[in-house]
């Protein structure tokens, strides 16, 4: 997998490209976490197949939400695009943001996401109840599997 760290807005591999779609700077409103949003596009085609984000750092909010989020659009699932995107985001986290560890979470009933996290080499730390103050809980996600990754 090739990763272009010289161009800060597009990262490429043989299968997909990640194009920065937005950025949220750390602030009190987001618990001082920088978040970079990406479009997942087919390599050199520019056609969007999903979206993902990288949340830099670690705090209590991210323990439940994870450092990486991804969503593959209907019709494009089953092609391992989430795996390729997460792998690229892990490289970006390590190379650009000097992270050496991260967590990615998924709901226990989200079998495709769990398979992606296992394929990425994640270690299931534990299954936890999401606290009622968390934004995940407020949107109905009350239990999370916490996977850890050494970068």
C-alpha contacts under 8 A as a table, 3 or more apart, distances in Angstrom:
res1	aa1	res2	aa2	distance
1	X	13	X	5.31
1	X	14	X	6.42
2	X	12	X	6.37
2	X	13	X	4.82
2	X	14	X	6.96
3	X	11	X	5.70
3	X	12	X	5.36
3	X	13	X	5.95
3	X	88	X	7.14
3	X	91	X	7.93
4	X	7	X	6.14
4	X	10	X	7.40
4	X	11	X	5.09
4	X	12	X	5.96
5	X	8	X	6.40
5	X	11	X	6.78
5	X	92	X	7.68
5	X	96	X	7.83
7	X	10	X	5.94
7	X	11	X	7.09
8	X	11	X	7.50
9	X	19	X	5.74
9	X	20	X	5.14
10	X	17	X	6.77
10	X	18	X	5.61
10	X	19	X	4.51
10	X	20	X	6.40
11	X	17	X	5.58
11	X	18	X	5.07
11	X	19	X	6.54
11	X	88	X	7.89
12	X	15	X	8.00
12	X	16	X	6.31
12	X	17	X	4.31
12	X	18	X	6.36
12	X	43	X	7.03
13	X	16	X	5.51
13	X	17	X	6.01
13	X	43	X	6.95
14	X	43	X	6.39
15	X	42	X	6.36
15	X	43	X	5.21
15	X	84	X	7.73
16	X	40	X	6.63
16	X	41	X	5.53
16	X	42	X	4.54
16	X	43	X	4.24
16	X	44	X	7.83
16	X	81	X	7.32
16	X	84	X	7.26
16	X	85	X	7.44
17	X	40	X	6.02
17	X	41	X	5.19
17	X	42	X	6.13
17	X	43	X	5.16
17	X	44	X	7.35
17	X	46	X	7.93
18	X	38	X	5.75
18	X	39	X	5.67
18	X	40	X	4.99
18	X	41	X	6.30
18	X	85	X	7.22
19	X	38	X	5.20
19	X	39	X	5.19
19	X	40	X	6.75
19	X	41	X	7.48
20	X	23	X	7.78
20	X	36	X	7.03
20	X	37	X	5.84
20	X	38	X	4.36
20	X	39	X	6.40
21	X	36	X	7.81
21	X	37	X	5.35
21	X	38	X	4.94
21	X	39	X	6.02
22	X	36	X	6.08
22	X	37	X	5.04
22	X	38	X	6.99
23	X	34	X	7.48
23	X	35	X	5.76
23	X	36	X	4.50
23	X	37	X	5.90
24	X	34	X	5.69
24	X	35	X	5.07
24	X	36	X	6.41
25	X	32	X	7.78
25	X	33	X	7.10
25	X	34	X	4.84
25	X	35	X	6.73
26	X	30	X	6.48
26	X	31	X	7.14
26	X	32	X	4.07
26	X	33	X	4.65
26	X	34	X	4.65
26	X	35	X	7.77
27	X	30	X	5.53
27	X	31	X	6.23
27	X	32	X	4.53
27	X	33	X	7.01
28	X	31	X	5.07
28	X	32	X	5.54
29	X	32	X	7.34
30	X	33	X	5.90
31	X	59	X	7.97
31	X	61	X	7.59
33	X	55	X	6.45
33	X	56	X	6.04
33	X	57	X	6.49
33	X	58	X	7.89
34	X	55	X	5.85
34	X	56	X	5.42
34	X	57	X	7.72
35	X	53	X	6.64
35	X	54	X	5.59
35	X	55	X	4.48
35	X	56	X	6.32
36	X	53	X	5.49
36	X	54	X	5.30
36	X	55	X	6.67
37	X	51	X	7.47
37	X	52	X	6.03
37	X	53	X	4.39
37	X	54	X	6.69
38	X	51	X	5.67
38	X	52	X	5.28
38	X	53	X	5.78
39	X	48	X	6.46
39	X	49	X	7.87
39	X	50	X	6.15
39	X	51	X	4.48
39	X	52	X	6.49
40	X	48	X	5.66
40	X	49	X	5.73
40	X	50	X	4.92
40	X	51	X	5.08
40	X	52	X	6.93
40	X	81	X	7.92
40	X	85	X	7.04
41	X	44	X	7.96
41	X	45	X	7.10
41	X	46	X	5.28
41	X	47	X	5.08
41	X	48	X	4.23
41	X	49	X	5.58
41	X	50	X	7.08
42	X	45	X	5.33
42	X	46	X	5.86
42	X	47	X	5.51
42	X	48	X	6.56
42	X	49	X	6.88
43	X	46	X	6.74
48	X	51	X	7.91
49	X	72	X	6.03
49	X	73	X	5.73
49	X	76	X	6.16
50	X	70	X	7.51
50	X	71	X	5.50
50	X	72	X	4.18
50	X	73	X	5.21
51	X	70	X	5.81
51	X	71	X	5.41
51	X	72	X	6.55
52	X	68	X	7.20
52	X	69	X	5.38
52	X	70	X	4.04
52	X	71	X	6.18
52	X	85	X	7.38
53	X	68	X	5.66
53	X	69	X	5.28
53	X	70	X	6.49
54	X	67	X	5.73
54	X	68	X	4.81
54	X	69	X	6.83
54	X	89	X	6.56
54	X	93	X	7.73
55	X	62	X	7.85
55	X	66	X	7.53
55	X	67	X	4.61
55	X	68	X	6.13
56	X	67	X	6.47
56	X	93	X	7.35
56	X	97	X	7.31
57	X	67	X	7.54
57	X	99	X	7.57
58	X	62	X	5.85
58	X	63	X	7.04
58	X	67	X	7.68
58	X	102	X	7.94
59	X	62	X	5.37
59	X	63	X	6.31
60	X	63	X	5.10
60	X	64	X	7.19
61	X	64	X	5.88
61	X	65	X	6.39
61	X	134	X	6.98
62	X	65	X	4.66
62	X	66	X	4.82
62	X	67	X	6.37
63	X	66	X	5.61
63	X	103	X	7.17
63	X	146	X	7.74
64	X	105	X	6.68
64	X	130	X	6.58
64	X	136	X	7.96
64	X	144	X	6.79
64	X	146	X	7.32
65	X	69	X	7.93
65	X	104	X	7.29
65	X	105	X	6.17
65	X	136	X	7.26
66	X	69	X	7.12
66	X	102	X	7.55
66	X	103	X	5.14
66	X	104	X	4.29
66	X	105	X	5.27
66	X	146	X	7.89
67	X	102	X	6.14
67	X	103	X	5.75
67	X	104	X	5.73
68	X	86	X	7.01
68	X	89	X	7.52
68	X	103	X	7.66
68	X	104	X	5.75
69	X	104	X	7.49
70	X	82	X	6.32
70	X	85	X	7.92
70	X	86	X	7.67
71	X	82	X	7.16
72	X	76	X	6.49
72	X	77	X	6.00
72	X	81	X	7.19
72	X	82	X	6.63
73	X	76	X	5.76
73	X	77	X	6.70
74	X	77	X	6.12
76	X	79	X	6.58
77	X	80	X	7.18
77	X	81	X	7.42
78	X	81	X	7.77
80	X	83	X	5.15
80	X	84	X	6.43
80	X	116	X	7.65
81	X	84	X	5.14
81	X	85	X	6.05
82	X	85	X	5.07
82	X	86	X	5.96
82	X	116	X	7.13
83	X	86	X	5.21
83	X	87	X	6.06
83	X	116	X	5.62
83	X	117	X	7.73
83	X	119	X	7.55
83	X	120	X	6.82
84	X	87	X	5.11
84	X	88	X	6.23
85	X	88	X	5.14
85	X	89	X	6.16
86	X	89	X	4.92
86	X	90	X	6.08
86	X	120	X	8.00
87	X	90	X	5.12
87	X	91	X	6.45
87	X	120	X	7.08
88	X	91	X	5.09
88	X	92	X	6.27
89	X	92	X	4.93
89	X	93	X	6.01
90	X	93	X	5.02
90	X	94	X	6.18
90	X	151	X	6.93
91	X	94	X	5.14
91	X	95	X	5.92
91	X	151	X	7.82
92	X	95	X	5.21
92	X	96	X	5.34
92	X	97	X	6.95
93	X	96	X	5.74
93	X	97	X	4.96
93	X	98	X	6.27
93	X	99	X	5.48
94	X	97	X	5.83
94	X	98	X	4.71
94	X	99	X	4.72
94	X	100	X	6.00
94	X	151	X	6.25
95	X	98	X	5.59
95	X	99	X	7.68
99	X	102	X	7.38
99	X	151	X	7.14
100	X	150	X	6.01
100	X	151	X	4.71
101	X	148	X	7.40
101	X	149	X	5.67
101	X	150	X	4.57
101	X	151	X	5.31
102	X	148	X	5.93
102	X	149	X	5.34
102	X	150	X	6.68
102	X	151	X	7.38
103	X	146	X	6.68
103	X	147	X	5.45
103	X	148	X	4.42
103	X	149	X	5.97
104	X	117	X	7.56
104	X	146	X	6.34
104	X	147	X	5.39
104	X	148	X	6.59
104	X	149	X	7.96
105	X	144	X	6.12
105	X	145	X	5.45
105	X	146	X	4.74
105	X	147	X	5.86
106	X	110	X	6.61
106	X	113	X	6.48
106	X	114	X	6.57
106	X	144	X	5.47
106	X	145	X	5.36
106	X	146	X	7.03
107	X	110	X	5.38
107	X	141	X	7.12
107	X	143	X	6.12
107	X	144	X	4.67
107	X	145	X	5.95
108	X	111	X	7.11
108	X	114	X	7.57
108	X	127	X	7.95
108	X	143	X	7.12
108	X	144	X	6.23
108	X	145	X	5.95
110	X	113	X	5.55
110	X	114	X	6.28
111	X	114	X	4.98
111	X	115	X	6.15
112	X	115	X	5.15
112	X	116	X	6.32
113	X	116	X	4.97
113	X	117	X	6.30
114	X	117	X	5.12
114	X	118	X	6.26
115	X	118	X	5.14
115	X	119	X	6.07
116	X	119	X	5.04
116	X	120	X	6.16
117	X	120	X	5.02
117	X	121	X	6.57
117	X	122	X	5.47
117	X	147	X	7.23
118	X	121	X	5.14
118	X	122	X	5.18
118	X	123	X	7.33
119	X	122	X	7.37
121	X	149	X	7.14
122	X	147	X	5.46
122	X	148	X	5.52
122	X	149	X	5.28
123	X	147	X	5.17
123	X	148	X	5.26
123	X	149	X	6.67
124	X	127	X	8.00
124	X	145	X	6.95
124	X	146	X	5.90
124	X	147	X	4.41
124	X	148	X	6.55
125	X	145	X	7.65
125	X	146	X	5.55
125	X	147	X	5.57
125	X	148	X	6.48
126	X	145	X	5.98
126	X	146	X	5.54
126	X	147	X	7.52
127	X	143	X	7.03
127	X	144	X	5.66
127	X	145	X	4.37
127	X	146	X	6.10
128	X	143	X	5.68
128	X	144	X	5.48
128	X	145	X	6.47
128	X	146	X	7.46
129	X	142	X	5.80
129	X	143	X	4.52
129	X	144	X	6.51
130	X	134	X	6.85
130	X	136	X	7.30
130	X	137	X	5.99
130	X	141	X	7.31
130	X	142	X	4.91
130	X	143	X	5.40
130	X	144	X	6.74
131	X	134	X	5.69
131	X	137	X	6.66
131	X	142	X	7.51
132	X	137	X	5.59
132	X	138	X	7.04
133	X	137	X	7.12
133	X	138	X	7.56
134	X	137	X	5.37
134	X	138	X	6.58
135	X	138	X	4.98
135	X	139	X	6.50
136	X	139	X	5.28
136	X	140	X	6.49
136	X	141	X	5.17
136	X	142	X	7.07
137	X	140	X	5.07
137	X	141	X	4.83
137	X	142	X	5.00
138	X	141	X	7.29
141	X	144	X	7.53
